[in-house]
């Protein structure tokens, strides 16, 4: 285990913070729309941990004796809280709850796409794929979930070799398909705003989903 902070730890920490930004946004919207009932469910979600205090430096809050474990725990907690809030509110108010969350996933994808456009300037499909992974939270780096099947000038295709998110939804009685639907919104927005010459697509294969970044034709 690493006993000191390295760039990869800051990189992952920043991705967790971006993911929690989505949570902050839809929490505010849910409270405004659903009032006390939303507040109750949001408070109950805190059994899965509090969001990161972004007013403090990473060095002040991370467990330096267990950096890997601390980061992994923050990822699991963030995904589980979101799953809990969305699932429990959907049980009461229906599909509009997911629609509200989708808006903020799209907004965050736009934000991250514009950040990447300014910082990394990705000008081809491979650059976009690599840049995407500086913002998309997909577990720990050691999880190595993404399996690339096509990497050409005009297209990158990949699939997830395993699902590292389902257990977080299972523990609260939710459906992980919600997670993936929301992620599709994020990916489409990110790709569109990082470089409008490309777009995100996906298709259902036999036992997996194939994700694609492709050049816009015409």
SULWO-V319103 format. One record per backbone hydrogen bond with DSSP energy under -1.0 kcal/mol. NH is the residue of the N-H (numbers start at 1). CO is the residue of the C=O. E is the energy in kcal/mol with one decimal. If there is no record, write none. Layout:
NH|CO|E, NH|CO|E
This chain:
9|6|-1.2, 10|6|-1.5, 11|7|-2.6, 12|8|-2.1, 13|9|-2.6, 14|10|-2.5, 15|11|-1.3, 16|12|-2.0, 17|13|-2.2, 18|14|-2.1, 19|15|-2.0, 20|16|-2.4, 21|17|-1.6, 23|19|-1.1, 24|20|-2.5, 25|21|-1.9, 26|22|-2.5, 27|23|-2.3, 28|24|-1.8, 29|25|-1.7, 30|26|-2.7, 31|27|-2.4, 32|28|-2.1, 33|29|-1.9, 34|30|-3.6, 35|31|-1.7, 37|34|-1.0, 39|35|-2.1, 40|36|-2.4, 41|37|-1.9, 42|38|-2.7, 43|39|-2.4, 44|40|-2.1, 45|41|-1.7, 46|43|-1.0, 47|44|-1.5, 48|45|-2.1, 49|46|-1.8, 54|52|-1.1, 56|53|-1.4, 60|57|-1.5, 62|58|-2.4, 64|62|-1.1, 66|63|-1.8, 70|66|-2.5, 71|67|-2.3, 72|68|-2.5, 73|69|-2.3, 74|70|-1.9, 75|71|-1.9, 76|72|-2.3, 77|73|-2.7, 78|74|-2.3, 79|75|-2.4, 80|76|-2.4, 81|77|-2.8, 82|78|-2.1, 83|79|-2.4, 84|80|-2.7, 85|81|-2.8, 86|82|-2.4, 87|83|-2.5, 88|84|-2.7, 89|85|-2.0, 90|86|-2.3, 91|87|-1.7, 93|89|-3.3, 94|90|-1.8, 97|94|-1.7, 99|95|-2.0, 100|96|-2.1, 101|97|-1.9, 102|98|-2.7, 103|99|-1.5, 104|100|-1.2, 105|101|-1.9, 106|102|-2.6, 107|103|-2.5, 108|104|-2.1, 109|105|-2.1, 110|106|-2.5, 111|107|-2.5, 112|108|-2.8, 113|109|-2.4, 114|110|-2.6, 115|111|-2.2, 116|112|-2.6, 117|113|-2.4, 118|114|-1.9, 119|115|-2.3, 120|116|-2.7, 121|116|-1.5, 128|124|-2.2, 129|125|-2.1, 130|126|-2.4, 131|127|-2.8, 132|128|-2.7, 133|129|-1.2, 134|131|-2.2, 135|132|-1.9, 136|132|-2.6, 143|140|-2.0, 147|159|-3.1, 149|157|-2.5, 150|157|-1.7, 152|155|-3.0, 156|213|-2.0, 157|150|-2.4, 158|211|-2.1, 159|147|-1.9, 161|145|-3.1, 169|165|-1.2, 170|166|-3.0, 171|167|-1.8, 173|170|-1.5, 174|169|-3.1, 178|175|-2.0, 180|176|-1.7, 181|177|-2.4, 182|178|-2.3, 183|179|-2.2, 184|180|-2.2, 185|181|-1.3, 186|182|-1.7, 187|183|-2.9, 188|184|-2.4, 189|185|-1.9, 190|186|-2.8, 191|187|-2.4, 192|188|-1.9, 193|189|-2.1, 194|190|-2.1, 195|191|-1.8, 198|195|-2.0, 199|214|-2.6, 201|212|-2.4, 203|210|-1.9, 205|208|-3.2, 210|203|-3.0, 211|158|-3.3, 212|201|-2.8, 213|156|-2.2, 214|199|-2.7, 215|154|-1.9, 216|197|-3.1
